[in-house]
Amino acid sequence: MEKFSDQEFLEFLVKSIVDHPEDVVVSRKIDEMGVLLSLKVNPRDMGQVIGRDGNTAKSIRSLLRIVGIKNNARVNLKIEEPEGGRAPREERSSEPAAASMDQSETAF
């Protein structure tokens, strides 16, 4: 499969920010809208790719637009949702919450 600069760039970028780079798969299609890059990652890495309020995904799309402009192409990104829907959130440690409760109790 021939790789294109936009595809290679996306693959490099995403592999740099995820915990499971071996699971990153980027496919490329060209249609009337331009270039469509589809991204699949490990379900546990979705949060890192999307980012808080979608900011990481927006940034990746902005960078892809710049790569596309350089190559005279419109580049769009589709982030594939993992099979079975969204991955469950991992349990977070409650230690910081407990520490803040202790502080508030001692203030009284």
N, C-alpha and C positions, 0 to 999 in steps of 0.2 A: 504494500500500500504506500503510495507516494504521500509524503508529508509536505504541508505547505507552511509558510512562516506563521500565519495566524494560528494554525492548529498546534504547531510546535510551541509557540509562545504560550498559549493557554495551558497546554500540558505542563510546561516548565513552571508556570506561575502557580497552578493549583497543587502540583506535587510539592512545591516549596512550603505550602501552608497547611497541608493535611498531615494526619498521623499515619495514614495508610497509603503512601504514594503508589504502592504496587497495584492498588485497586482503581486508580484513575484511568478512565477510558474516554477519549475524545474522538468523536466521529464528525465528518465534514460532508455537507451536502450543498450543492448550488442549485438555486431555483430562481424564479422571477423576482424575489425579494432580495437576492444577493446570496451571501454565504451564510449557512446556518451551521454553527458548531453546537453539537450536543455533548453534554458533560455528564458522566456517571462517576460517582465516588462512593466509597464505603458509607453506609448509612450513619455510622458514628461520626463521620467527618462533615455531614451536611451543615451543622451549625457553624463550622469554621468557614465553609465556602459561602454560606449565606451572610453570616455576620449579624451583629446587633442591628435590628431594624432594617436588615437587608443591605447595609452599607458596604460590606465586602463584595457582594454580588454586583452592586451598582458600580463600584470601583473597577471590578474586572471588566464589566461591560464597557465602561468608559475607555479603558486601556485597549480593548479590542477594537473599538471604533477608531482609535488613533492608528492602530496597526492596519485597519482596513483602509483608512484614508491614504496612508502611505502606499498601499497597493491598489488604489483606485477600486475598492470594493466595499460594499456595505456588509459588515459582519454582525450577525446576531448570535446571541447565546441562549441556549435552552438548557436549564439544569434539570436533569431527569430526577424525578422523585423516586426514592427507593421502593422496591416491591413491597407490598403490604402496607403502604402508607408511610406516615412519619414514624421515625424511630422514637422509642420512649426516651424521655430525658433521664439521664443518669442521676442517681441520688446525690444531693449535695450535702456536704458536712454541715451540721448545725452548730458547730463550735463557735463561729463568730456571733451568731444570734444569741447563744447562751452567754457568751462573754458580755454582750451589750445588755442583756437582762440583768446580769450580776451587778453591773455598774449602776443601772437605774435603781436597783433595789437598795444599794448602799447609799444612794443620794437622799433617800427619805429619812 
